[in-house]
Amino acid sequence: MGRKEQKRNWLVQLKKRELFCVLCGELILKANDLSVEHEPPRSREKELGKSFIYPAHKKCNHEKGALALDEYKEWKRLNDLRVGKINGR
């Protein structure tokens, strides 16, 4: 599935209230709150390899910055903050 098709699927899930942020695990309620999370971060793609995309809240994505998902989740655990899941991981 291509990235444009994936984004369209996210909008369908959003309307059905079935789209969750990969970073915090909370439901994404508005299209304005939706952003694309790249793993690895776009700034580190050459360093960390092939890229995948996931739905995320804009505020969560901004907070994560250039950290890789594993690094971000570890930071959240160390600070007792809620951690989202990727495909059950």
FENHUCOR-V521801 format. One line per field, one symbol per residue. phi: phi as a letter, one per 20 degrees, with the letter a starting at -180 (. if undefined). Layout:
# FENHUCOR-V521801
phi->???
This chain:
# FENHUCOR-V521801
phi->.ffffffffffffffelcddffednefeecffeeceeecfggfcgffdogdccbfbfgffffffleffgfffffgfffdldfdecdlne
